[in-house]
């Protein structure tokens, strides 16, 4: 399983590098000591950095969600060109379209924090000291990273990211009327 | 006291410090002294004795504390363990290997305080920063690329929307617009070509001339190698089918234009039969189809097309029973090719009085392509013949909403309104239709309506216009003008139309 996991990290190398980078940035912002910032290692922590246990809610949230958000945004940026060209209109002859598509899939496949960080999130937010309202608000955030965290251990997130790339144009199309209106207002 | 100090390995200073922290401070002592002014000598002695006792007790407590407790309470910081002053290896920081591990973060914590502080500011790698810069740049390029193509994608999105609503002609127009734009940028939009090939096959906007268009689109999208792949097997089969249909039609045209049959008079029963037999023999022949790579394949002729050709010949010869039979065979052989038979068969079934069958075809036409008049026209005709003029008008209006430039739908509306006796509104509808297009059927409907309204001048005008345009007035309308049949009978009985 580790070999499969590492293989998918290698296939999505840029997403892997950037996820580790964002995790390090988040740790730096929060003042969390980083023990090993190497992104690539042949283990289940490939694509993640090693840092001290997080015992603070805000730190936990930032470490989990900053890499997720940044990689997701970058993924969407790449898929705007890649997925639209290759999937939506069927332009399979332009190499740059494939490059954008691959980058989009790479970043989408590397959004999820490490499972240790997910468990840390759970410990920090779902303990007896946390107010119920906070638990309710955090529930969807936790559900997303926990669900995908479990799937990533079996490299299923790679398949999900490919599916996401294929359906991305249909999802993005729902925003077209809004974009058209805004561009008309600006133009 | 000296022995205790040895056991603890503490200096005098450290011991005093320990005592100071737990004992009375100098300030407190001074204030106690100040107070003494108010007391008698005995009271002062008592107070001093109490202070001394407190001091002795605190000192005892400090002396009684173990080294670990003193370290834990932060009273002292232990620097050296053994007499040589060297930290054991297992206690050294994992990072620097020089300082003691900071046990404040747990017994198993591996780093010293200084290294821990340094780890909080672990430097970002150059490769990470360079990768970030590169990815941001590429992302910006991607977004700009998308923005420049946005209008094309928006056009395709609208086309997809029309397609989901079964407005296939509208979808086809927009898809073609997108294909043209992308072609001009040397981008082969494979998906759009294949999608439009399917739409053209389903709708045949230019009837049999669209067959070539289908083949062109498939061969523009897929190379010969791709056509051989299993995932494109459907398109390969479709391409072969349309090429076969095309070749079968060419066989029919060859017969009709051949020396032997070119001068045949189809009104003559014998020559009609001869021609019909010759056309029918195409079924037993093989026709040649040529692919884009110039390869030629011999395939059996398309029987549905042969029967359709026979239908056309029979209809031209006014042999309506024969044409009806042939059209039914086409329906049985190729039920998916609605464009071949559905409207004609629907109208024929309606005229024969089989409303249910007519409605089946009307429903199929309407659901297949809402941009096509046929479904609306058939439904409007059915309702008119059933005597539901209001519903007939509704169907015509439904069609006009989608196809506002379609004259035939205005004609249907006019006929439905005329059936209801509402000739004023019928005149408005037919006049609107005449603005869009002029042809014999619409002129004749207008003629009937103007006649019902008593506008004799206008009736003569229409007759003159038709004569000038060499358009014949049908026998039915001639009979109507002679007063032998009524307007209602024209629109609701027999064929339900002006002919």
Interface residues (C-beta under 8 A of the other chain):
Chain A: X14 X17 X18 X20 X21 X24 X25 X27 X28 X31 X32 X33 X34 X35 X37 X39 X52 X74 X77 X78 X80 X81 X82 X84 X85 X87 X88 X89 X90 X91 X92 X93 X94 X100 X103 X169 X173 X176 X179 X180
Chain B: X105 X111 X116 X119 X120 X121 X122 X124 X125 X127 X128 X131 X132 X135 X136 X138 X139 X140 X141 X142 X143 X145 X146 X149 X150 X152 X153 X154 X156 X157 X160 X178 X182 X187 X188 X189 X190 X191 X192 X193 X194 X221
